[in-house]
């Protein structure tokens, strides 16, 4: 028996997965357990859940992988360190982070004593960007592809290009610290008032409301050389000897831009941006355009290598579904594959797959289903309700017939009721894909405002996803492209937009999820039931949470239901109403 424990460790979105006998059988991100968004550290809770759900002891693990390698780019890292960080506080942060990379097994053993990892087990360090590309290439089904990984930084690199063929991934080009299109985007996200780590998706959503009037100015000022992706460091703090980029617990970083950036927009303070809606929207639109322009430049460059017409793309920047739309529409590549977890959380899976492939295991099962998290039985759910919510929940029923349950759900949705939907194994990754979702009627324009204001309690400009029956996609999006992970935003056909206003963004797009019977039969059947009643093969889908990580356990779903204004909650076969 071979059992690989894959980790994303001491980095944002810490996670763990288990591959047993060459099959990915379980994976979860630590934030879903400890309820701290983007949590960074050794994911002890995730490891514990992996072992429990897989019925494996810690001592039975045969290999551990982690998506970082202290030896990667060592010369460049060392030279930069000695030139820039010897005199400031930054060196302590770097040395502490390095120490933690070598102390992972001890940390795990301390938490699981007396059970412990066998002395024969090695910790396999896999380069950060190889892990990203691995998470995309091996599940893609391509025999050959060009690999692209873009993020803030990982192992001193912000962008990596690789030749992928068979079981091999060969990095052929890198962009090193301090230059990064990911940091560029993060800096502007902060500047416009989105100050929490990981808020880039909010900034992206805002960009559709503005005009890219500053894009040329930003290229000219913020970049020393846009074509070479060299930042003008006169505007940045992230190379300073006292700059803090904290990946311990809740991720946090100092302000990336310095005050020189205010001169570009001819203003005197950060508040002038945060309090000016038009300026914020236009900056967001401009930055999004600059990001897209650079991404298309990179894609054109790597297509001209004439290695492959297939692209596999991962890294945190691959979560920018609006930019991904530009890649698809450019038709630079014949085929593009983006995995369900292209960000750092997916690095645990990528590192584990990479090591398996290096061990000459050619066939690895279950790499395409994002539904690899925990599930709960009806008995467990009933016990939770009876034990903790007897006085709070007066009306619930068990409906074992799924067709009858679906009919009741759709009856409520057509009456514009909003439903928490908790079903099957939890999704891995940043997006709810029908198993931990809030679902609603896409046909009523008021639904969007109600969900944002009364349930999600978030900014009113943020859009919702249309989840559509795959075979009906061409009628609504004018293409048959599979998009099961909401990887790209797509144009909704003009003659259909007024029919589904709750999932149509201001620019006429939707971050679509194609749903097939093969990958998620329960969610497919629910949408099909809505289609049979309304002739609309789409449900509004948004993540089941309220300014927190997506719900994991039944108790979290019930708590979210109670404190918000959802109309009903479905947990497996249980229907709970107000």
Secondary structure by P-SEA (a helix, b strand, c coil): cbbbbbbbccccccbbbbbcccccccccccccccccccccccaaaaaaaaaaaaccccccccccccccccccaaaaaaaaaaacccccaaaaaaaaaaaaaaaaaaaaaaaccccccccccccccccaaaaaaaaccccccccbbbbbbbccccccccbbbbbbcccbbbbcccccccccaaaaaaaaaaaaccccccaaaaaaaacccccccaaaaaaaccccccccccccccccccccccccccccccccccccccaaaaaaaccccaaaaaacaaaaaaaaaaaaaaaaaaaaaaaaaaaacccccbbbbbcccccaaaaaaaaaaaccccbbbbcccccccaaaaaaaaaaaaaacccccccccccccbbbbcaaaaaaaaaccccccccbbbbbccaaaaaaaaaaaaaacccccccccbbbccccccccccccccccccaaaaaaacccccccccbbbbbbcccccccccccccccccccccccccccccccccccccccccccbbbbbcccccaaaaaaaaaaaacccccccccccccccccccccaaaaaaaaaaccccccccccbbbcc
